[in-house]
Amino acid sequence: MKLRLDKFIWSVRLAKTRSIATELLAKGKIKINGENVKPAKEVKLGEVIHVHKNSAVFSYKVLNFLDKRVGAALIGEYIKDITPIEEIEKFKNYQSAQRIYRETDGKPTKKDRRSLDEFLEDWE
């Protein structure tokens, strides 16, 4: 069975839409065996797909092909997550930093700024 890479990525829910999958491939955010590929490349069994999300690189091994999008519970039959633990921790750290940032206004107030300056003066 022949299957385009962009369709496979969409089918196993690594991308929300097929056009997003194509865009990620064009930008080099998704690679096969460490190489940039075009969306029309055919997927082969045993290939490793690397997905770059923020600062982490997730890795998936192709186990089987599928002809249509499947539910999240069935994805394990088609790809295997082989992402190293360090990469998962890196992504979790990024997510927690983003969550903390969103809880604040992002910009320190005048009082915060003065406290920061005072702290840094004492630090030197």
C-alpha positions in Angstrom: 0.0 0.0 0.0 1.3 3.5 -0.9 0.6 6.4 1.4 1.7 10.0 1.2 3.6 11.3 4.2 1.3 14.3 4.8 -1.8 12.0 4.7 -0.1 9.6 7.1 0.8 12.3 9.6 -2.8 13.6 9.5 -4.2 10.1 9.8 -2.3 9.2 13.0 -3.1 12.6 14.5 0.3 14.1 14.6 -1.3 17.1 12.8 -4.8 18.5 13.2 -5.4 18.9 9.4 -3.7 17.7 6.3 -2.8 21.2 5.2 -1.1 21.8 8.6 0.8 18.5 8.1 1.9 19.8 4.6 3.0 23.1 6.1 5.0 21.4 8.9 6.8 19.3 6.3 7.6 22.3 4.2 9.0 24.2 7.2 11.2 21.2 8.2 9.4 20.7 11.5 8.8 17.0 10.5 11.6 14.8 9.3 12.0 11.2 8.3 15.2 9.5 9.6 16.6 13.0 10.3 16.2 14.3 6.7 13.8 17.0 5.3 11.2 15.5 3.0 8.4 16.6 0.8 4.7 16.1 1.7 4.3 13.7 -1.3 7.0 11.3 -0.1 5.7 7.7 0.4 5.9 6.3 3.9 7.7 3.0 4.4 7.3 0.6 7.3 10.0 0.9 10.0 10.8 4.6 9.2 11.3 7.0 12.1 9.3 10.2 12.0 10.8 13.1 14.0 8.4 15.9 15.0 9.9 19.2 16.3 7.6 20.8 18.8 9.0 24.0 20.4 12.4 22.9 21.9 11.7 19.1 21.9 11.9 16.4 19.2 9.4 13.6 19.4 10.1 10.4 17.5 7.7 7.8 16.2 8.3 4.5 14.3 5.9 3.5 11.5 4.3 0.2 12.3 1.5 -0.1 9.8 -0.4 1.9 7.2 -4.0 3.1 7.3 -6.3 4.5 4.7 -8.3 6.9 6.8 -8.0 8.9 10.0 -8.5 6.8 13.2 -9.5 7.5 16.8 -6.8 8.4 19.3 -7.2 5.0 21.0 -6.2 3.1 17.8 -3.1 5.1 17.0 -0.8 2.6 18.8 -1.4 0.0 16.0 0.1 2.3 13.4 2.9 4.2 15.2 5.1 3.6 18.2 6.4 6.5 20.3 10.1 6.1 20.7 10.8 9.6 22.1 13.6 9.7 24.7 12.6 10.7 28.2 14.9 13.7 28.1 12.9 15.2 25.2 9.6 14.6 27.0 11.0 16.4 30.1 12.2 19.2 27.9 8.7 19.7 26.4 7.1 19.5 29.9 9.5 22.2 31.2 8.6 24.4 28.2 4.8 23.9 28.8 5.2 24.8 32.5 7.2 27.9 31.7 4.5 28.9 29.2 1.7 28.3 31.7 3.5 30.5 34.3 4.0 33.2 31.8 0.4 33.2 30.7 -0.7 33.5 34.4 1.1 36.8 34.6 0.7 39.9 32.5 4.1 39.2 31.0 5.5 42.6 31.7 6.7 43.5 35.2 4.9 46.4 37.0 6.9 49.4 38.1 7.1 47.9 41.6 8.2 44.6 40.2 10.9 46.4 38.2 12.2 48.2 41.2 12.3 45.0 43.2 14.2 43.3 40.4 16.7 46.2 40.1 17.2 46.1 43.9 17.8 42.4 43.8 20.3 42.6 41.0 22.2 45.4 42.7 22.6 43.2 45.8 23.7 40.3 43.6 26.7 42.1 42.2 
